[in-house]
Amino acid sequence: MENFVPPGDCPVCGEHVEEGFASCQTCGSCLQSGWSVVTAYDGLDLPAESFGESEDTATKGKSTTKRLVLAAALLIGVVILFVLTKP
């Protein structure tokens, strides 16, 4: 992939690169970036860990559900107190 020379399909994004172009018009890959998927995100300062679902996102959903249940229970409690104390 490092020896890609236009014309042809960009090895990073798959878009067609016309003859004479120094870089892909869609993703910006060029000879200096190596026309490589590995270098596609260089310089973006992204975290090193994978982008899959982490434990934080799984527990966040559970925490949100607990908060909604608690809020509903409090709302029901307030309604019951209002009805019982109404003359």
C-alpha positions in Angstrom: 0.0 0.0 0.0 2.9 2.4 0.6 3.8 2.4 -3.0 0.4 3.6 -4.3 0.6 6.1 -7.1 -2.5 7.8 -8.6 -4.6 7.1 -10.6 -6.5 4.5 -8.6 -8.5 3.9 -5.5 -7.1 5.4 -2.3 -5.9 2.6 0.0 -7.2 4.5 3.1 -10.8 5.6 2.2 -11.4 3.8 -1.2 -12.3 6.9 -3.2 -10.8 7.3 -6.6 -7.7 9.5 -6.9 -7.2 11.1 -10.3 -3.9 11.0 -12.1 -1.6 13.9 -11.2 -3.2 14.4 -7.8 -0.6 14.5 -4.9 -3.2 13.5 -2.3 -6.7 12.0 -1.9 -9.3 14.7 -2.2 -11.6 12.9 0.3 -9.4 11.9 3.2 -6.1 13.8 2.5 -3.8 10.8 2.4 -0.7 11.4 0.4 2.8 10.1 -0.2 4.1 11.7 3.0 1.4 10.0 5.1 2.3 6.7 3.5 -1.1 6.0 1.9 -1.6 3.8 4.9 -4.5 3.0 7.2 -2.0 2.9 10.1 -1.1 6.6 9.5 -4.6 7.8 8.8 -5.1 9.1 12.3 -1.6 10.2 13.1 -1.4 13.7 14.7 -5.0 13.7 15.9 -4.0 13.1 19.6 -6.5 10.3 20.0 -6.4 8.0 23.1 -4.4 4.8 22.7 -7.1 2.4 23.9 -9.6 0.9 21.5 -12.9 2.6 20.7 -15.0 -0.4 21.7 -17.6 -0.2 24.5 -15.8 0.2 27.8 -16.9 -0.7 31.3 -17.6 3.0 31.8 -20.3 3.2 29.2 -21.8 -0.1 30.4 -22.1 1.2 34.0 -23.3 4.6 32.8 -26.4 3.0 31.4 -27.1 1.2 34.7 -26.5 4.4 36.6 -29.0 6.3 34.4 -31.6 3.6 34.9 -31.2 3.7 38.7 -31.6 7.5 38.6 -34.8 7.3 36.5 -36.3 4.6 38.9 -35.4 6.8 41.9 -36.9 9.9 40.3 -40.1 8.0 39.5 -40.3 6.6 43.0 -39.9 10.1 44.5 -42.5 11.5 42.2 -45.0 8.8 43.1 -44.2 9.4 46.8 -44.9 13.1 46.4 -48.2 12.5 44.6 -49.3 10.0 47.3 -48.5 12.6 50.1 -50.3 15.3 48.2 -53.4 13.1 47.8 -53.3 12.0 51.5 -52.9 15.5 52.9 -55.6 17.1 50.7 -58.6 18.0 52.8 
